[in-house]
Amino acid sequence: MTVSIQQEIWKEKAASARRLRVEDERPRMVVGVTSAQTCLVLAGRLKALREAGFAVTLVASPGEWLRERAAAEGVAVAPIAMRRQMAPMMDLWSLMRLIVLLVRLRPMITDFSTPKAGLLGNVAAWVLGVPRRVYTLRGLKLESSRGWKRKVLLWSERLAARLAHVVLCNSESLRREALRHGIAPERKLRLLGHGSSNGVDVARFAPTAQVGGNAVRLRLGIGESERVVGFVGRLTRDKGIPELMQAYDEVLGRYPDCWLLLVGWFDEAEDALDLEWQARIAQHPRICCTGYVHDVAEYYRAMDLLVLPTHREGFPNAVLEASACGLPVITTESTGARDAVVAEVTGLLVPPGYPEALTEAMLRLLGDAALRKAMGAAGRRWVVERFSQERVLGLAVEFYRGMVEGLGTRD
C-alpha cells in the first residue's frame, strides 16, 4: 500500500512538472485595469484568451470583484492598489509594483485599460520593453471633465497611447473621438468588428415567457400589467441618473402606475451621486433599487424598456444585453452609446443632459406597445447578427494571436 501511494505521489509530481512546462511555453499576457469593479467588463474575454493558449494574469486594485473574476475566468491574479484620482506618491508606488510584476512574469503582451492603469501599466511595460503593448480605450473620462482635470486626463491618454503599439477602441465613435483629440495617430487606432468588449451571450440574454409571471416582478411586488422603465449600471452622475429621475417624475404624471427599476449600485467614484439624490431614490415609493446583481438577465425580462441616459461610454454592454432580451432602448448620442442603437429601429437616441428629451422619448415608447415590440425584435436580430459573444471574442483572440505572430502595429 505504501509503495502504491508513493507511486501515485511520483505520478502527480511528474504531471505537475509537465503542466508547468506547458504553462511556461504559453505566451504570457498581463491584462490590467484600475478598479476591481472594472473587472466586470472582462467577463468571458479572459477565459477565451486562456482557452486560446495564453497564460493570462489579471491585474487590478484588490477587491472581491477581482478575486471573483479571476476565479470565474480561470486566470492568475495580481492585486496591485491603484487610485482612480491623482495621487503622486501612491501612483509611484503602484508603478514600482507593476514593474516588479512584469519583471517576474516577463509577458509577451500587456493590455492595460482605464486611465490610471493605462498610464502606469504602459509606462512599466515600455520601460521593460514588453514586445507587444496594447492600450484598450473603454471610454474617455475627459469628456465629462473640465479645467485642469481635463488637461491632465488628455495628457495621460496621449502618453499611454504613445507608449503602446496599438490603441484598441471599444466603438467606432470612440475611435473617431480619440483621433479628434489627438490621442493617437489613425494607424495606431484599431476597432475589432463593430466594437464591444465581450459581446453578448445571446442564449442567456433572450426573451423568454415565464409560467406564472416574471419572478422579479413577483418578488418586487410589481404587477404584470404595470409599466416598468429599467436602468442597469453604476448609479452616478455620468450615467445620467439625475436626468433620469427628473424625466421619471414627468412620466409619473402621465402613467402613475409606472415603476423605475434601477439595477445597480451607488458608485463612490468622482462622479458619485450627491447624498440628496441617493436619499430620494431610496425613499421613492415607486423606485426599486437592487444594488449589485450578479445575474441581470431576469431583470431585463421584468422591464418594458431600458433607459441609459449616459454622458460618455466606450460601448455600453447593458444596451446590447437589453436588446438581446427583446427590449427597446433609449440612450444618448454621446460617444460609445450612439453605436449601440440603430436610431428609430432598435431604439431612440436623445441628447445627453436633457431630461425634457428623455421624458418625450420615454412617453413615446410607454404609450406604444406595438412600437416597443417591433424595436425589441429588431434589436434582438441586430445583436445576434453583430454582437454575439462567439463573434466578438473570436475577433479578440484573432487579434492577440496576430500580435504574438508579429502582425500587430508597432512604432
LODRENLO-14506 format. One record per residue (C-alpha): chain; x, y, z; residue number from 1; residue in three letters. Coordinates in nm, 4 decimals. Layout:
residues N
R   chain         xx         yy         zz     n   res
R       A          X          Y          Z   NUM   ala
...
This chain:
residues 411
R   chain         xx         yy         zz     n   res
R       A     0.0000     0.0000     0.0000     1   met
R       A     0.2823     0.2362     0.0930     2   thr
R       A     0.4617     0.1678    -0.2366     3   val
R       A     0.1384     0.2289    -0.4270     4   ser
R       A     0.0825     0.5610    -0.2509     5   ile
R       A     0.4424     0.6641    -0.3176     6   gln
R       A     0.3990     0.5794    -0.6863     7   gln
R       A     0.0861     0.7925    -0.7036     8   glu
R       A     0.2735     1.0827    -0.5433     9   ile
R       A     0.5544     1.0479    -0.8007    10   trp
R       A     0.2998     1.0368    -1.0824    11   lys
R       A     0.1314     1.3524    -0.9556    12   glu
R       A     0.4664     1.5314    -0.9233    13   lys
R       A     0.5544     1.4325    -1.2801    14   ala
R       A     0.2151     1.5503    -1.4058    15   ala
R       A     0.2586     1.8819    -1.2217    16   ser
R       A     0.6018     1.9282    -1.3773    17   ala
R       A     0.4571     1.8629    -1.7224    18   arg
R       A     0.1791     2.1172    -1.6605    19   arg
R       A     0.4346     2.3768    -1.5530    20   leu
R       A     0.6404     2.3160    -1.8679    21   arg
R       A     0.3300     2.3576    -2.0846    22   val
R       A     0.2388     2.6752    -1.8939    23   glu
R       A     0.5906     2.8115    -1.9480    24   asp
R       A     0.5572     2.7533    -2.3222    25   glu
R       A     0.2324     2.9502    -2.3463    26   arg
R       A     0.2570     3.3177    -2.4467    27   pro
R       A     0.2209     3.5200    -2.1281    28   arg
R       A    -0.0221     3.8077    -2.1183    29   met
R       A    -0.0978     4.0657    -1.8489    30   val
R       A    -0.4374     4.2377    -1.8543    31   val
R       A    -0.4760     4.5338    -1.6197    32   gly
R       A    -0.7484     4.7754    -1.5068    33   val
R       A    -0.7545     5.0281    -1.2231    34   thr
R       A    -1.0556     4.9322    -1.0127    35   ser
R       A    -1.1645     4.5836    -0.9100    36   ala
R       A    -1.5196     4.6588    -1.0264    37   gln
R       A    -1.3957     4.7220    -1.3818    38   thr
R       A    -1.3140     4.3504    -1.3954    39   cys
R       A    -1.6863     4.3055    -1.4625    40   leu
R       A    -1.6368     4.4230    -1.8221    41   val
R       A    -1.3834     4.1442    -1.8819    42   leu
R       A    -1.6356     3.8635    -1.8355    43   ala
R       A    -1.5726     3.5917    -2.0916    44   gly
R       A    -1.2774     3.7667    -2.2559    45   arg
R       A    -1.0093     3.6346    -2.0216    46   leu
R       A    -1.1442     3.2802    -2.0375    47   lys
R       A    -1.1460     3.2936    -2.4185    48   ala
R       A    -0.7817     3.4039    -2.4194    49   leu
R       A    -0.6857     3.1320    -2.1727    50   arg
R       A    -0.8606     2.8664    -2.3802    51   glu
R       A    -0.6851     3.0008    -2.6896    52   ala
R       A    -0.3483     2.9208    -2.5313    53   gly
R       A    -0.2492     3.2373    -2.3439    54   phe
R       A    -0.1223     3.2340    -1.9854    55   ala
R       A    -0.3230     3.5302    -1.8541    56   val
R       A    -0.2642     3.7311    -1.5367    57   thr
R       A    -0.5295     3.9831    -1.4298    58   leu
R       A    -0.4127     4.2996    -1.2505    59   val
R       A    -0.6385     4.5417    -1.0617    60   ala
R       A    -0.6826     4.7013    -0.7229    61   ser
R       A    -0.7650     4.4429    -0.4535    62   pro
R       A    -1.1293     4.3565    -0.4054    63   gly
R       A    -1.3955     4.0902    -0.4228    64   glu
R       A    -1.4711     4.1604    -0.7885    65   trp
R       A    -1.1071     4.0957    -0.8804    66   leu
R       A    -1.0989     3.7604    -0.6998    67   arg
R       A    -1.4349     3.6527    -0.8398    68   glu
R       A    -1.3490     3.7450    -1.1975    69   arg
R       A    -1.0107     3.5710    -1.1896    70   ala
R       A    -1.1689     3.2568    -1.0436    71   ala
R       A    -1.4552     3.2588    -1.2946    72   ala
R       A    -1.2192     3.3030    -1.5899    73   glu
R       A    -0.9573     3.0598    -1.4605    74   gly
R       A    -0.6674     3.3079    -1.4785    75   val
R       A    -0.3931     3.4158    -1.2399    76   ala
R       A    -0.4438     3.7288    -1.0324    77   val
R       A    -0.2082     4.0043    -0.9158    78   ala
R       A    -0.3742     4.2614    -0.6871    79   pro
R       A    -0.1991     4.5990    -0.7053    80   ile
R       A    -0.3647     4.9001    -0.5425    81   ala
R       A    -0.4199     5.1932    -0.7799    82   met
R       A    -0.6095     5.5146    -0.7143    83   arg
R       A    -0.8578     5.6475    -0.9673    84   arg
R       A    -0.7825     6.0019    -0.8534    85   gln
R       A    -0.4455     6.1726    -0.8864    86   met
R       A    -0.2172     6.0623    -0.6012    87   ala
R       A     0.1529     6.1125    -0.6956    88   pro
R       A     0.3116     5.9136    -0.4128    89   met
R       A     0.0620     5.6285    -0.4366    90   met
R       A     0.0975     5.6294    -0.8158    91   asp
R       A     0.4751     5.5966    -0.7896    92   leu
R       A     0.4382     5.3022    -0.5519    93   trp
R       A     0.1857     5.1380    -0.7870    94   ser
R       A     0.4223     5.1909    -1.0813    95   leu
R       A     0.7085     5.0231    -0.8978    96   met
R       A     0.4903     4.7252    -0.8094    97   arg
R       A     0.3809     4.6946    -1.1735    98   leu
R       A     0.7437     4.6980    -1.2867    99   ile
R       A     0.8321     4.4254    -1.0355   100   val
R       A     0.5359     4.2170    -1.1546   101   leu
R       A     0.6329     4.2476    -1.5211   102   leu
R       A     0.9952     4.1634    -1.4437   103   val
R       A     0.8757     3.8455    -1.2717   104   arg
R       A     0.6236     3.7402    -1.5371   105   leu
R       A     0.8126     3.8533    -1.8499   106   arg
R       A     0.4905     3.8772    -2.0569   107   pro
R       A     0.4862     3.8826    -2.4348   108   met
R       A     0.1740     4.1047    -2.4341   109   ile
R       A     0.0365     4.3636    -2.1952   110   thr
R       A    -0.3132     4.5085    -2.2300   111   asp
R       A    -0.3914     4.7904    -1.9882   112   phe
R       A    -0.7087     4.9998    -1.9853   113   ser
R       A    -0.8863     5.2704    -1.7825   114   thr
R       A    -0.6959     5.5985    -1.7291   115   pro
R       A    -0.4731     5.5213    -1.4282   116   lys
R       A    -0.3887     5.1585    -1.5084   117   ala
R       A    -0.3499     5.2558    -1.8729   118   gly
R       A    -0.0890     5.5183    -1.7888   119   leu
R       A     0.1034     5.3311    -1.5181   120   leu
R       A     0.0823     4.9943    -1.6904   121   gly
R       A     0.2047     5.1223    -2.0254   122   asn
R       A     0.4888     5.3164    -1.8616   123   val
R       A     0.6002     4.9988    -1.6825   124   ala
R       A     0.5674     4.7879    -1.9972   125   ala
R       A     0.7593     5.0431    -2.2053   126   trp
R       A     1.0400     5.0732    -1.9512   127   val
R       A     1.0855     4.6951    -1.9603   128   leu
R       A     1.0456     4.6670    -2.3366   129   gly
R       A     0.7464     4.4321    -2.3381   130   val
R       A     0.7315     4.3081    -2.7007   131   pro
R       A     0.3619     4.3826    -2.7603   132   arg
R       A     0.1869     4.6630    -2.5721   133   arg
R       A    -0.1864     4.7293    -2.6111   134   val
R       A    -0.3809     5.0197    -2.4647   135   tyr
R       A    -0.7542     4.9490    -2.4659   136   thr
R       A    -0.9795     5.2546    -2.4667   137   leu
R       A    -1.3088     5.1790    -2.2885   138   arg
R       A    -1.4249     5.5397    -2.2871   139   gly
R       A    -1.2863     5.8908    -2.2427   140   leu
R       A    -1.3264     6.0213    -1.8898   141   lys
R       A    -1.2032     6.3596    -2.0100   142   leu
R       A    -1.5341     6.4083    -2.1947   143   glu
R       A    -1.7113     6.4715    -1.8644   144   ser
R       A    -1.4224     6.6625    -1.7008   145   ser
R       A    -1.3415     7.0319    -1.7062   146   arg
R       A    -1.0471     7.2664    -1.6488   147   gly
R       A    -0.7124     7.1325    -1.5349   148   trp
R       A    -0.8502     6.7834    -1.4734   149   lys
R       A    -0.9467     6.7567    -1.8387   150   arg
R       A    -0.5983     6.8688    -1.9456   151   lys
R       A    -0.4309     6.6169    -1.7162   152   val
R       A    -0.6555     6.3355    -1.8426   153   leu
R       A    -0.5846     6.4285    -2.2047   154   leu
R       A    -0.2096     6.4294    -2.1365   155   trp
R       A    -0.2420     6.0937    -1.9606   156   ser
R       A    -0.4344     5.9375    -2.2502   157   glu
R       A    -0.1837     6.0646    -2.5057   158   arg
R       A     0.1141     5.9329    -2.3100   159   leu
R       A    -0.0447     5.5914    -2.2524   160   ala
R       A    -0.1237     5.5688    -2.6232   161   ala
R       A     0.2243     5.6871    -2.7214   162   arg
R       A     0.3868     5.4061    -2.5210   163   leu
R       A     0.1578     5.1377    -2.6673   164   ala
R       A     0.1970     4.9684    -3.0029   165   his
R       A    -0.1794     4.9513    -3.0590   166   val
R       A    -0.4714     5.1505    -2.9166   167   val
R       A    -0.7734     4.9207    -2.9211   168   leu
R       A    -1.1001     5.1179    -2.9269   169   cys
R       A    -1.4281     4.9829    -2.7974   170   asn
R       A    -1.6503     5.1509    -3.0572   171   ser
R       A    -1.6271     5.3412    -3.3840   172   glu
R       A    -1.7360     5.6714    -3.2313   173   ser
R       A    -1.4739     5.6280    -2.9578   174   leu
R       A    -1.2107     5.5684    -3.2248   175   arg
R       A    -1.3133     5.8891    -3.4021   176   arg
R       A    -1.3072     6.0889    -3.0769   177   glu
R       A    -0.9627     5.9549    -2.9899   178   ala
R       A    -0.8400     6.0663    -3.3303   179   leu
R       A    -1.0058     6.4087    -3.2950   180   arg
R       A    -0.8425     6.4659    -2.9555   181   his
R       A    -0.5018     6.3686    -3.0903   182   gly
R       A    -0.4698     6.0747    -2.8508   183   ile
R       A    -0.3080     5.8590    -3.1169   184   ala
R       A    -0.2489     5.8645    -3.4930   185   pro
R       A    -0.5011     5.6814    -3.7093   186   glu
R       A    -0.2550     5.3987    -3.7869   187   arg
R       A    -0.2490     5.3041    -3.4160   188   lys
R       A    -0.6232     5.3140    -3.3546   189   leu
R       A    -0.7926     4.9774    -3.4033   190   arg
R       A    -1.1540     4.8593    -3.3843   191   leu
R       A    -1.2395     4.4904    -3.3828   192   leu
R       A    -1.5535     4.4174    -3.5819   193   gly
R       A    -1.8306     4.6536    -3.4775   194   his
R       A    -1.6917     4.7047    -3.1256   195   gly
R       A    -1.7861     4.5822    -2.7729   196   ser
R       A    -1.5614     4.4256    -2.5073   197   ser
R       A    -1.7210     4.0827    -2.4847   198   asn
R       A    -2.0344     4.0752    -2.6944   199   gly
R       A    -2.3479     3.9114    -2.5577   200   val
R       A    -2.4370     3.5564    -2.4677   201   asp
R       A    -2.7457     3.5618    -2.6890   202   val
R       A    -2.8816     3.2393    -2.5403   203   ala
R       A    -2.8607     3.3645    -2.1814   204   arg
R       A    -2.9938     3.7084    -2.2728   205   phe
R       A    -3.3031     3.6096    -2.4638   206   ala
R       A    -3.6720     3.6958    -2.4286   207   pro
R       A    -3.8489     3.4098    -2.2508   208   thr
R       A    -4.2049     3.3695    -2.1292   209   ala
R       A    -4.2281     3.2611    -1.7649   210   gln
R       A    -4.5148     3.0487    -1.6336   211   val
R       A    -4.6901     3.2300    -1.3506   212   gly
R       A    -4.5371     3.5664    -1.4363   213   gly
R       A    -4.1923     3.7203    -1.4157   214   asn
R       A    -4.0142     3.6149    -1.0970   215   ala
R       A    -3.8511     3.9553    -1.0459   216   val
R       A    -4.1852     4.1362    -1.0727   217   arg
R       A    -4.3422     3.8933    -0.8304   218   leu
R       A    -4.0571     3.9370    -0.5842   219   arg
R       A    -4.0697     4.3177    -0.6037   220   leu
R       A    -4.4483     4.3423    -0.5931   221   gly
R       A    -4.4839     4.4817    -0.9461   222   ile
R       A    -4.7996     4.3840    -1.1315   223   gly
R       A    -4.7725     4.2128    -1.4697   224   glu
R       A    -4.9770     4.4875    -1.6369   225   ser
R       A    -4.7802     4.7749    -1.4828   226   glu
R       A    -4.5178     4.9536    -1.6902   227   arg
R       A    -4.1514     4.9260    -1.5906   228   val
R       A    -3.8712     5.1548    -1.7041   229   val
R       A    -3.5338     4.9952    -1.6360   230   gly
R       A    -3.1740     5.1043    -1.5892   231   phe
R       A    -2.8692     4.8782    -1.5472   232   val
R       A    -2.5277     5.0037    -1.4348   233   gly
R       A    -2.3476     5.2281    -1.1870   234   arg
R       A    -2.5711     5.4917    -1.0294   235   leu
R       A    -2.3627     5.8039    -1.0956   236   thr
R       A    -2.3894     6.1493    -1.2473   237   arg
R       A    -2.2045     6.0493    -1.5630   238   asp
R       A    -2.4596     5.7740    -1.6209   239   lys
R       A    -2.7297     6.0429    -1.6288   240   gly
R       A    -2.9175     5.9362    -1.3162   241   ile
R       A    -3.0251     6.2950    -1.2225   242   pro
R       A    -3.1803     6.3422    -1.5679   243   glu
R       A    -3.3459     6.0012    -1.5461   244   leu
R       A    -3.5017     6.0945    -1.2116   245   met
R       A    -3.6316     6.4248    -1.3475   246   gln
R       A    -3.7766     6.2579    -1.6563   247   ala
R       A    -3.9334     5.9816    -1.4486   248   tyr
R       A    -4.1160     6.2376    -1.2329   249   asp
R       A    -4.2733     6.3753    -1.5515   250   glu
R       A    -4.3633     6.0264    -1.6743   251   val
R       A    -4.5463     5.9517    -1.3498   252   leu
R       A    -4.7796     6.2406    -1.4257   253   gly
R       A    -4.8980     6.0537    -1.7358   254   arg
R       A    -4.8554     5.6956    -1.6152   255   tyr
R       A    -4.8929     5.6839    -1.2340   256   pro
R       A    -4.8631     5.3023    -1.2369   257   asp
R       A    -4.5142     5.3167    -1.3914   258   cys
R       A    -4.2158     5.1788    -1.1953   259   trp
R       A    -3.8479     5.2680    -1.2222   260   leu
R       A    -3.6246     4.9642    -1.1747   261   leu
R       A    -3.2628     5.0602    -1.1035   262   leu
R       A    -3.0380     4.7554    -1.1280   263   val
R       A    -2.7070     4.8875    -0.9974   264   gly
R       A    -2.5176     5.0375    -0.7085   265   trp
R       A    -2.4111     5.3786    -0.5807   266   phe
R       A    -2.0525     5.4014    -0.7004   267   asp
R       A    -1.8108     5.6085    -0.4911   268   glu
R       A    -1.6240     5.7438    -0.7927   269   ala
R       A    -1.5565     6.1099    -0.8718   270   glu
R       A    -1.8962     6.1302    -1.0405   271   asp
R       A    -2.0794     5.9845    -0.7387   272   ala
R       A    -2.4382     6.0950    -0.6846   273   leu
R       A    -2.4989     6.3573    -0.4172   274   asp
R       A    -2.6491     6.2238    -0.0947   275   leu
R       A    -2.9737     6.4078    -0.1738   276   glu
R       A    -3.0177     6.2074    -0.4944   277   trp
R       A    -2.9341     5.8838    -0.3149   278   gln
R       A    -3.1898     5.9567    -0.0424   279   ala
R       A    -3.4525     6.0473    -0.2992   280   arg
R       A    -3.4036     5.7163    -0.4779   281   ile
R       A    -3.4118     5.5187    -0.1536   282   ala
R       A    -3.7321     5.6859    -0.0319   283   gln
R       A    -3.9301     5.6920    -0.3569   284   his
R       A    -4.2340     5.4601    -0.3339   285   pro
R       A    -4.2205     5.3526    -0.6996   286   arg
R       A    -3.8463     5.3097    -0.7449   287   ile
R       A    -3.6857     4.9698    -0.6879   288   cys
R       A    -3.3087     4.9885    -0.6411   289   cys
R       A    -3.1495     4.6449    -0.6303   290   thr
R       A    -2.7829     4.7133    -0.5630   291   gly
R       A    -2.5307     4.4979    -0.7473   292   tyr
R       A    -2.6885     4.1945    -0.9154   293   val
R       A    -2.4772     3.9023    -1.0314   294   his
R       A    -2.7176     3.7773    -1.2997   295   asp
R       A    -2.9154     4.0597    -1.4606   296   val
R       A    -3.0850     3.8635    -1.7390   297   ala
R       A    -3.4026     3.8028    -1.5383   298   glu
R       A    -3.4221     4.1722    -1.4503   299   tyr
R       A    -3.4221     4.2771    -1.8160   300   tyr
R       A    -3.7214     4.0488    -1.8689   301   arg
R       A    -3.9074     4.2397    -1.5968   302   ala
R       A    -3.8740     4.5659    -1.7930   303   met
R       A    -4.0755     4.7202    -2.0733   304   asp
R       A    -3.7819     4.9303    -2.1917   305   leu
R       A    -3.4271     5.0180    -2.0905   306   leu
R       A    -3.3033     5.3742    -2.0450   307   val
R       A    -2.9336     5.4662    -2.0337   308   leu
R       A    -2.9044     5.8492    -2.0261   309   pro
R       A    -2.5236     5.8370    -2.0132   310   thr
R       A    -2.2845     6.1255    -2.0772   311   his
R       A    -1.9961     5.9068    -2.2004   312   arg
R       A    -1.9297     5.5419    -2.2790   313   glu
R       A    -1.6899     5.3103    -2.4531   314   gly
R       A    -1.9613     5.0695    -2.5669   315   phe
R       A    -2.2425     5.0019    -2.3176   316   pro
R       A    -2.2948     4.6317    -2.2501   317   asn
R       A    -2.6329     4.6995    -2.0890   318   ala
R       A    -2.7784     4.8287    -2.4160   319   val
R       A    -2.6719     4.5179    -2.6066   320   leu
R       A    -2.7982     4.2862    -2.3328   321   glu
R       A    -3.1350     4.4626    -2.3213   322   ala
R       A    -3.1683     4.4467    -2.6997   323   ser
R       A    -3.0825     4.0766    -2.6931   324   ala
R       A    -3.3669     4.0326    -2.4425   325   cys
R       A    -3.6060     4.1948    -2.6891   326   gly
R       A    -3.6295     4.5373    -2.5208   327   leu
R       A    -3.6406     4.8738    -2.6956   328   pro
R       A    -3.3681     5.1057    -2.5679   329   val
R       A    -3.3385     5.4778    -2.5074   330   ile
R       A    -2.9850     5.6097    -2.4811   331   thr
R       A    -2.7943     5.9230    -2.5712   332   thr
R       A    -2.5965     6.0493    -2.8675   333   glu
R       A    -2.2807     6.0515    -2.6538   334   ser
R       A    -1.9609     5.8742    -2.7558   335   thr
R       A    -1.9972     5.4968    -2.7481   336   gly
R       A    -2.3674     5.4967    -2.6624   337   ala
R       A    -2.4765     5.6008    -3.0100   338   arg
R       A    -2.3033     5.2936    -3.1564   339   asp
R       A    -2.5252     5.0611    -2.9511   340   ala
R       A    -2.8590     5.1646    -3.1049   341   val
R       A    -2.9937     5.1847    -3.4579   342   val
R       A    -3.1987     5.5020    -3.4185   343   ala
R       A    -3.5721     5.4560    -3.4777   344   glu
R       A    -3.5144     5.0862    -3.5454   345   val
R       A    -3.3859     4.9250    -3.2239   346   thr
R       A    -3.4460     5.2261    -3.0003   347   gly
R       A    -3.4272     5.6021    -2.9622   348   leu
R       A    -3.1353     5.8437    -2.9228   349   leu
R       A    -3.1607     6.1691    -2.7263   350   val
R       A    -2.9068     6.4429    -2.6483   351   pro
R       A    -2.7152     6.3813    -2.3233   352   pro
R       A    -2.8033     6.6062    -2.0301   353   gly
R       A    -3.1574     6.6977    -2.1456   354   tyr
R       A    -3.4296     6.5481    -1.9231   355   pro
R       A    -3.7002     6.7033    -2.1457   356   glu
R       A    -3.5858     6.4967    -2.4467   357   ala
R       A    -3.5606     6.1900    -2.2266   358   leu
R       A    -3.9164     6.2436    -2.0998   359   thr
R       A    -4.0508     6.2723    -2.4542   360   glu
R       A    -3.8776     5.9515    -2.5638   361   ala
R       A    -3.9970     5.7578    -2.2580   362   met
R       A    -4.3565     5.8716    -2.3052   363   leu
R       A    -4.3448     5.7774    -2.6712   364   arg
R       A    -4.2375     5.4185    -2.6028   365   leu
R       A    -4.4526     5.3681    -2.2928   366   leu
R       A    -4.7574     5.4725    -2.4908   367   gly
R       A    -4.6964     5.2465    -2.7915   368   asp
R       A    -4.6774     4.8738    -2.7157   369   ala
R       A    -4.6552     4.7835    -3.0855   370   ala
R       A    -4.3534     5.0095    -3.1328   371   leu
R       A    -4.1847     4.8615    -2.8254   372   arg
R       A    -4.2369     4.5111    -2.9605   373   lys
R       A    -4.1090     4.5989    -3.3092   374   ala
R       A    -3.7971     4.7727    -3.1768   375   met
R       A    -3.7266     4.4925    -2.9337   376   gly
R       A    -3.7473     4.2299    -3.2091   377   ala
R       A    -3.5242     4.4378    -3.4373   378   ala
R       A    -3.2751     4.4854    -3.1546   379   gly
R       A    -3.2586     4.1128    -3.0881   380   arg
R       A    -3.1846     4.0401    -3.4560   381   arg
R       A    -2.9215     4.3140    -3.4704   382   trp
R       A    -2.7332     4.1913    -3.1638   383   val
R       A    -2.7412     3.8277    -3.2760   384   val
R       A    -2.6008     3.9273    -3.6143   385   glu
R       A    -2.3238     4.1618    -3.4974   386   arg
R       A    -2.2505     4.1163    -3.1287   387   phe
R       A    -2.2799     3.7515    -3.0337   388   ser
R       A    -2.0174     3.6567    -2.7773   389   gln
R       A    -1.8685     3.3963    -3.0082   390   glu
R       A    -1.8136     3.6554    -3.2804   391   arg
R       A    -1.6741     3.9327    -3.0579   392   val
R       A    -1.4438     3.7094    -2.8521   393   leu
R       A    -1.3321     3.5275    -3.1656   394   gly
R       A    -1.2163     3.8577    -3.3143   395   leu
R       A    -1.0317     3.9415    -2.9904   396   ala
R       A    -0.8494     3.6066    -2.9851   397   val
R       A    -0.7560     3.6501    -3.3512   398   glu
R       A    -0.6193     3.9984    -3.2788   399   phe
R       A    -0.3971     3.8869    -2.9899   400   tyr
R       A    -0.2736     3.5843    -3.1829   401   arg
R       A    -0.1767     3.8254    -3.4581   402   gly
R       A     0.0171     4.0298    -3.2047   403   met
R       A     0.2107     3.7197    -3.0989   404   val
R       A     0.2861     3.6361    -3.4594   405   glu
R       A     0.4235     3.9849    -3.5169   406   gly
R       A     0.1237     4.1135    -3.7134   407   leu
R       A     0.0406     4.3940    -3.4678   408   gly
R       A     0.1142     4.7579    -3.5360   409   thr
R       A     0.4447     4.8783    -3.3927   410   arg
R       A     0.6259     5.2114    -3.3737   411   asp
